[in-house]
């Protein structure tokens, strides 16, 4: 599944009510590292369609959501499970590093 | 088997690539998956790179480097090196996507990584007030009071850039004078939104879930005081990235790769190093580029004399 764009209005349904592990990517057009990490997240989304959902939040359009989660650096990857923020990563990082951070949150395969 | 693999994609790596490609060595550059372009990708205005009299943005400069390297046939892989074996005649380089590459020579231009403050709760508050990238995060601090810690050119660059957003920017520095260039010092002193706090170090970060202040310690008297800020930008320098190779090539006490005199030759034949990873002194884009050129010429000479 390809990443989904979320707004303040759809965040509850797309993220908090989701039945999979959700990685929320807080990003902006003008943020270089955000552009670097975007294709990495696309890959994670397509390779883990059963277990991981990627949701994008554009901080230019959704400032309130960024404030709700006290986000002051992007890219900011918030990992949500069962409606709760369980892990956070700041800055662009390679796929392997992201997967290492969330491995123990995924269902055993 | 490749003639040359270049690890890293800052000014040193790209310049090595341009020279190696023009020498028909078909270089492979392993540029990193998420940090290609190196430190300049996080820089705003670059005013001291010759050839650009009006200055330009760091990411634009790096895009030009890349274009020039590719024009002459450099192959660029946006992957991360996970393991190397440089000790033999054939150099082996493994990447994060599980590939293994072999080459007769390797140029190490892995640069330097931003230094952390080393105070408690730094990790917890990073992304919640503590930041390393003014261009990425300035936006979040509109009309807020924030601070930059550091005394070099990059600290001044960030402080001036951040005044476009913040209502006030403190510059916290552990000494009573700056290492930054005269022009950047003057610009910072003249900027009404910037206030300097001298002889001070940060010992504590306060606030939850967001930063709302720091505890400063006077580096002369030891006296402590609180400073209310909502953002802290860390620009206290960087450390050479040598983790991959430190058990194979010789490293100095300060953890830079050792090279032979004015050359780029490391302690291993066929392994060359360039840029910030060998430079404890100058660490400029232009010196890195110059040293990347040296590495490519050294590699070319090594290959032709084999």
Contacts between the chains, C-beta under 8 A, distances in Angstrom:
chain1	res1	chain2	res2	distance
A	28	B	139	7.0
A	30	B	135	7.8
A	30	B	139	7.8
A	31	B	135	7.6
A	31	B	136	4.7
A	32	B	41	5.3
A	32	B	42	7.2
A	32	B	59	5.3
A	32	B	135	7.0
A	32	B	136	7.2
A	33	B	34	7.0
A	33	B	35	7.6
A	33	B	41	7.4
A	33	B	42	7.5
A	33	B	133	6.8
A	33	B	136	6.0
A	34	B	136	7.4
A	36	B	33	7.7
A	36	B	34	4.5
A	36	B	35	7.0
A	36	B	36	7.1
A	37	B	34	5.5
A	40	B	33	6.5
A	40	B	34	6.3
A	59	B	139	7.4
A	59	B	140	7.8
A	66	B	140	7.3
A	70	B	128	4.8
A	70	B	129	8.0
A	70	B	209	4.6
A	70	B	210	4.5
A	71	B	127	6.5
A	71	B	128	7.5
A	71	B	140	7.4
A	72	B	127	6.4
A	72	B	128	5.8
A	72	B	129	5.4
A	72	B	131	6.6
A	72	B	137	6.0
A	72	B	140	4.3
A	72	B	141	7.3
A	72	B	210	6.9
A	72	B	211	7.9
A	72	B	231	6.4
A	73	B	126	6.7
A	73	B	127	4.1
A	73	B	128	7.8
A	73	B	130	7.8
A	73	B	131	4.9
A	73	B	132	7.9
A	73	B	133	7.0
A	73	B	136	6.5
A	73	B	137	4.8
A	73	B	140	7.5
A	74	B	136	5.5
A	74	B	137	6.7
A	75	B	136	7.8
A	76	B	127	5.1
A	88	B	127	6.4
A	90	B	126	5.1
A	90	B	127	3.6
A	91	B	132	7.3
A	91	B	133	7.6
A	92	B	34	3.7
A	92	B	35	6.5
A	93	B	34	5.8
A	94	B	32	7.7
A	94	B	33	4.4
A	94	B	34	5.6
A	94	B	80	5.0
A	94	B	96	5.7
A	95	B	33	6.8
A	95	B	96	7.1
A	96	B	80	7.6
A	96	B	82	7.9
A	96	B	96	5.1
